[in-house]
Amino acid sequence: MILNKDLEKILNITISMSKEVDYAKLLESILEDGMDLSSCDAGTLYLLKGNKLEFFFMVTKSLNVRDGGVGKEIELPPVDINSSSVSALCARTKRIINVEDVYSDTKYNWEGPKKYDDLTGYHTESVLVLPLLDRDKNVLGVMQLINATQFGQVVPFSKDIERVIYSLASLSGILLNNMSLYDNIKDLLYSFVGAMVKAIESRTPYNAFHTNNVARICGEFVDYINNHQIMEISPDDKEQLILAAMLHDVGKMIIPNEVLNKATRFEGLLDKMLLRYDLIKSCIETKYLKNELTGSQYNNEMIFIDNVKSFMIRLNDASFLTEDDKNYINRLKDKSYDTEFGKLNILEPKELENALIEKGTLTKEERKEIEKHVVYTSEILNEINFGKKYSKVKDIASKHHEYLNGTGYPDHLIGDDLSLLVRIITIVDIYESLISTDRPYKKPMPTPKALSILKEMAKEGKLDPQLVDIFTQVKGDIR
């Protein structure tokens, strides 16, 4: 009969197993709990892989043997599913095998246990072999329990115990199946994320490593925080942060390529500008040949146009607009030439707008378009059911351009609206953008300079000063 204490033990085992999230640890507990419930001395757990039963975990208490399990491999050859061994027969037939004494049994092949006895001096007597089945009755593995004991003596495995262990095996199969399904879903999620990252980075050659770098640095930053016990960030939060980092620029898939990949001020315009200036020079020369211009006027005009060409070529790659540049452009904006082809302006409206860009390569409208990528990221991720485990991913990814003082975008959030994980990814995203080596429109910034910019942004109230200080401390470890 199963006593009340046994029922309590079974319930506790069931609760414990249902809470386990590590596949290998759950497998270990299946064997150990089975041995505990049956009060047996030894046990082996096999996992079915292909047409082989591979040894996963072995325990023999009386010999103090514990082999395999989490992080270890048993150096024993696998058992062919089609062999005559008891474990293979159990897996093929999906039925329980319960034998009182293997040495007096003639029904089954006990060659394996007998070889083990010869090598170790052990004596195998009673054996209970059970299949681990999933909900679809597919074999996941086999559990073999050896030498049930009572009052220090080896006894057969009773029918009551057989039913209890079979119930444990059935529950274990369902839990393993659920865990396998969960792992498959998790693998699917990461495959999807990886595909999204590849799609993002394939659209632009100018930050092909940005996404993976941000994800890597976020992980290293969290590890530093935890290892130095500055604060505690759970493994789940770390995983969500890394996933969010991999997805934070997914909205860039919607941004037009001509904006996303704009490497210079006059991207797509400069060749037309230079061609127009050459045409103006030809018209000046024609006027000179027609005696409509004096030699001095001709020389001055030709030098002027050559200077304009040189200026525009230089300005095209300039990171910043100086005050002298701005004054020169303003003198040019109304300059035009009447030619036989009509009126030719030194600067057309769109060219003027690009010439007057204060910093970088984007006009105000183009910058607004780029900034929309955060909104698009939120909208795309909103279509994905991340479930409870990954419920923070969208929030982290869609807020990585917000600042604590409300000057970020798109929602101008402040303070408590921005979680610790959002604050971390914001710092890392800025840092990686500053030191990036794969953007032709700017030179990579040295780490000390990049960190000084982060500190200045923290002083301005944009970034979390404590996190910036910590990030500065680990600059030797994070690149």
Secondary structure, 3 states (H helix, E strand, C coil): CCCHHHHHHHHHHHHHHHHCCCHHHHHHHHHHHHHHHHCEEEEEEEEEECCEEEEEEEEECCCCEEEECCCCCCCCCCEECCCCEHHHHHHHHCCCEEECCCCCCCCCECHHHHHHHHHHCCCCCCEEEEEEECCCCCEEEEEEEEEEEECCEEECCCHHHHHHHHHHHHHHHHHHHHHHHHHHHHHHHHHHHHHHHHHHHHHCCCCCCHHHHHHHHHHHHHHHHHHCCCCCCCHHHHHHHHHHHHHCCHHHHCCCHHHHCCCCCCCCCHHHHHHHHHHHHHHHHHHHHCCCCCHHHHHHHHHHHHHHHHHHHHHHCCCECCHHHHHHHHHHCCCEEEECCEEEECCCHHHHHHHCCCECCCCHHHHHHHHHHHHHHHHHHHCCCCCCCCCCHHHHHHCCCCCCECCCCCCCCEHHHCCHHHHHHHHHHHHHHHHCCCCCCCCCCCHHHHHHHHHHHHHCCCCCHHHHHHHHHCCCCCC
